[in-house]
């Protein structure tokens, strides 16, 4: 796990989540929380992705299918704040976790 120093950061990191399932009368963005530490914000984003993936692992036949399922139906977390553009790459994390989860599931079923 990569750790990032937030000692030079004076601002808090805000984690927001984009969801297309919210009512049309509301913003598709939902505020999750503010964090003083960048690692806490990253871990919150990872948890959002992991929670979705763990709920769908039984129906996916491949990592690519699980990725596509998340991209079509999952809520997308984002970090707003200092250095947010390079702090969490959701697509890189998503692909990595889908491969890990499905490999673990295959091993479990053997």
Secondary structure, 3 states (H helix, E strand, C coil): CCCCCCCCCCCCEEEEEECCCCCCCCCCEEEEEEECCHHHHHHHHHHHHHHHHHHHCCCCCCHHHHHHHHHHHCCEEEEECCCHHHHCCHHHHHHHHHHHHHHHHHHHHC
